[in-house]
Amino acid sequence: MRVLAFLLALLAAWGQPSASAAATSRLPRIQHVFIIILENKGFDETFGPGSSAVYLSQTLTQQGQLLRQYYATGHVSLDNYVSLVSGQAPNPDTQADCQIYTDFVGAPGLDADGQAVGQGCVYSSFVPTIADQLAAAHRTWKGYMQDMGNSPTAPATCRHPALNSQDDTQSARDGDQYAARHNPFVYFHSIIDSPSCDRNVVPLTELPTDLERVSTTPNYVFITPNLCEDGHDAPCVDGRPGGLASADLFLQEWVPQIVGSRAFRHRGLLIVTFDEGEVSGSGFDSSACCNEASGPNTGAPGVTGPGGGRVGAVLVSRFIRPGSVNDTPYNHYALLRSIEDLFHLGHVGYAAQDGLAPFGNDVFNCYPRGLCR
């Protein structure tokens, strides 16, 4: 019955067309999307004058486009990752980072907006994700998680807490700074109940080998650094500075490998953004854009406001003019919708929201007029 319910939900999602044929025909034929998610920094700190992320704020922005009005969808952390891959809005447990790894409990199906109604952490198998959509369309995907394979007692792939147990990855450990809450794929039964989870949710150390050939590079690549190198911790448990300084070093190591790969050069798109803005202090930001809906399970996705704050994003592709700047408002749901459109998929969750604008020729401003490089 669970399999049947999931298939029906997925068919329903596919029944919501991604865009008109004319609209999708105007998009470049992107074949490989790479997403890197960093942690807890607002736009001004990252991209403003004096940013300690020099590689991100200066080098990468000159290679691609800076989205100055890109917003996260909630606080504290996990709810943003869930939104990025499923379009599901926050609920009180995901807003609290699911300290206890519990099943989502609620209505036995999705509401009219594609939302699961209830509360909890691990969504039922009838809640579709971009991973499920890609697999159904015979495209490939992988989540690459730094430090996932570093624990001597935990699985090296598809790593997550046991159901109804304490999440012991909430704090970094020396030599193992993996955080399950920054790995959205392990919060969906459609993924963790499948044998393919061990093939698709893997340590970051597997990425260089996969990048060696176009045929082994997934169509959809989701990269999560560890708690030090995503900028979350500062200082880090191993003595490194953390924050933007360590996040910038991570990008300097991994971005050249990605953009230098044949898969990226062959119709690739790189997206670097943050899960959410600041969650404490004077920089706390719970602003939103794009008429973000609060969802059925919480009145305030940003705890004290409608969203997760303005974080910005950088996009790099042969179809994007280097050094360009874009002030069109986008958020995590819009990013999900844009990726679905690039792969000619339906829309899931709030990616299907009426009036939500996906990336168009404002982003892909070197297409179809020819390459800018």
Secondary structure, DSSP 4 states (H G I P E B T S, - for coil): -HHHHHHHHHHHHHTS-SS-HHHHHTS----EEEEEEE-S--HHHHHSTT-S-HIIIIIIHHHSEEETTEE---SSSHHHHHHHHH-PPP-HHHHTT-SEE-B-EEEEEE-TTSPEEEE-SBB-TTS--HHHHHHHTT--EEEEETTTT--SSS-SSS--PPTTEE-TTSS-BTTB---GGG-GGGGBHHHHTSTTHHHHEEEGGGHHHHTTSGGGS-SEEEEE--TTTTS-SSS-TTS---HHHHHHHHHHHHHHHHHTSHHHHTTEEEEEEES-S--SGGG------TT----SS-S-TTSSSSSS-B--EEEEETTS-TTEEE---EEHHHHHHHHHHHTT----GGGG-TTPPPP-TTTSTTTTT----
